[in-house]
């Protein structure tokens, strides 16, 4: 039998009855068990994530199936059949922790690889593109996905006003408004690193890379009506579906493939390949299979292993690097900053975030330091007392920030401001006729909620973007909204 104790290990008996002055008298201040339980209860909730607040996660393995060591020296890819433990967290983006996980929303797809060279976090989505390409716009964009400061309700006005004023969002808006915006749980959707990264080989040569995780369960989505129904019947459907599948031994799998682009190809490309609102053509840059991701273990405790899980694209390992992708550069700062706010400066000592291999540094102190704080060892470098030395074999190659890489892409160039070609290709060549009709219907369903004195301006501005991408798309949405052609700005 285990004895009931408080947090200090002190055994006690009366867990359900508070000390009082007689059977009916007032409570006594000296009952410290009451204080401890209430005080802990008041502090059980940590700040929720500003975005991706509601999520589900599972452990698993990544197994290498094809040799890419000529492109990267990352140990996670070092040999065929090598297995690396992973944690994968799926999430919605705009909703709070208590929101339904069948909402129309992008889905987060974050992977933590526990490698012998440290933890590598690949933090992406279930779409290969994003709404914006400059991180300065991110707080404003997310405000439009949250609640109106006056009504405290979600607002179609905010969404479509922002999207219409930022035409670079069109590509992602089309993805979101298809049935891909309401996936059937988490097991039946693809995942993407979304951003451009670099691979670094043993000769310190780099190649640009995009990561694609293709579901082996097959793509399956809710229609808008089905998603709406599921939000009422089971707001935790995706969480329950993932948990149940793994508990039953039905382990979900994804195939990891990569696209590669040389620096020479990037310098001469007809659009900025580091622009996260655009995709690389798979005809020009074909997919190269790398390995298999399998999820096979549910966390034992949601708070400890999912709510406290911390991901950041700044966590890259030897053989993998960043790129001049502006949104990625912004996330390098924003994500670990958010984790320090939510979990404290020592968040990487929380077991789910710990590197399972050696960690040696001079970081000390801070709230919730639980690893001995370096004990009596020096807390500065260089010093004459310990044997911690930089390993020169991990020296990263010097990056040349030349015109060909960064400044070549003039903000006013044709390729930089072409926000319509790829959305048009997506509509015409990727979507089936049935998918196209559901896209139009879903857009109209959302835009019908726009109201107020600026409704006509917001609707017409967005219609212009749809027409520029594809005439059939524009006409379809205009008809579905009941807008007459003679009220369009071009006809005034």
Phi, psi and omega in degrees: 000136177267134179282139175286128180226165171274187184295338179272002180085011182276119178295144174211167189250311190272091180271335185251354182234128180269143176300136181217165177276082184088168184302328182244005187284174176296159183283156182263134180298337185284352180284086185290339177294320176300313181300314184296316182292318179290319181295320178293318179300320180295343185243016183289337182262125174267164178304132178284160178300139178298316172236161182061036185293320182261122183209170178226153183211160176205155175269161177186203181225147169250129183240128179284130179243344179222148185278118174237025183292345174286344180256331184213145175262010178301128185296335179299335181249018195288337181206155179297143178069007177293137179249137178232133178291142180224158166237129179241129176243127174255153183198159162274170187256306192271339187277163175281176182300327182270006182283168179282141181269014172251014178296155172287115189188151167297161177243130174290147181218085187251134184234129173251115176265120179272087186260162180290350174257021181107173182275129176254122178254121174251105191250102185229201182225181175269013174232149182278355182231175179223172186286329186226163182237003178231128186294341178297336180277349191297312179301319179295318179300312182295326176303324181288340179272348183263219187253143178298132184295341178267307185276339188059028176239158172297147188227118173294330177301313181298313181303301189285334175294313180295314181297320180294328179276353178229080185299343176298342181284348191302319183300310180291326178300319179295318175302312184297323185275352170281181177293349175295339178285349177227068182294153178281084184072204183253342187283339188251034178227154175281165173230150182221142169292340177067302181287166170271130174243182174238147167253142183235124184267177183301337177271009182062028173270143184248154171218142179280149188216146167237141184255133180233128175246111183261124182294135176272354178276350184089143178293132175214129182231156167279147163286169180301318181293319180295320179295319179298318179295317181294328178299329178275322184284315182210090182296347179252028186304312185296319177299312183294320182296315180294313181299314183294317181301315181291319178301328181272003180081010178268077190283120179287148182225151174226147175262123177273125171232160181230153167252141182237142177219127180284158176303325178295317177296321180296320183293332183253007183292152186281351169218166182293110183289352178263008179276113187285356174273001181234157176250160171270136178298127177285345173287321180276325181232082188293157178288137176243116183291142184238314185186188184237131174257125179233135175255125189219010181211123176278145174298146179283333183218120187299312183298311185296323191247348178244307181295327180268358177294135184234126181239147178205129179291355173286346181273088177242153184249171179304129182102353178227139181221176178272190179214176178285011175305117187296318179296321177297317180300320178293322181290335178302323176275313193296320186292307178296330175297318178297321181291324177294325177291315184286317194243349182101162186296337181259034185298337182279000171271348174298133189311318183294338181259354184290139168288127183285358180248188187297136173234118182229118178200187183243022174285132182223161169066200183089160182298141173064033174290121190234008187250019181094349174057033179080357180050231185266006182288159181299148178249028180214160179218139359283160176214171184257011192244332181249178182244026176278119182225146175298135177268110187295344179290347179262013178298125179279147180295149177291132178268131178263106180270074183267173176303325184293337184259315189248300190280352181299329186271087179298133181303334183258008181287160182299313182295324182293325185253017175275096182260009191239332184299308183292319174301323177295319177296318178302315181294315187279320192255338182263320184273138173287165176306321178294319177297320179300316181293322178291324175301310180300317179297318181293321177298313181297320179301319179286316185288338175298340182277350177294134179217182177094176186295339181260011182305311184298318180297315182295315181295312183294324178298315181290322177301321178300320178295317179298317179296322180293329178284315181196131184296320180297319178299310181300315181294321181296315180292318180300316180294317181295330179275349182074026180272133179278142182298334185281357176259358178292145183307323183292344182255006181272000000 
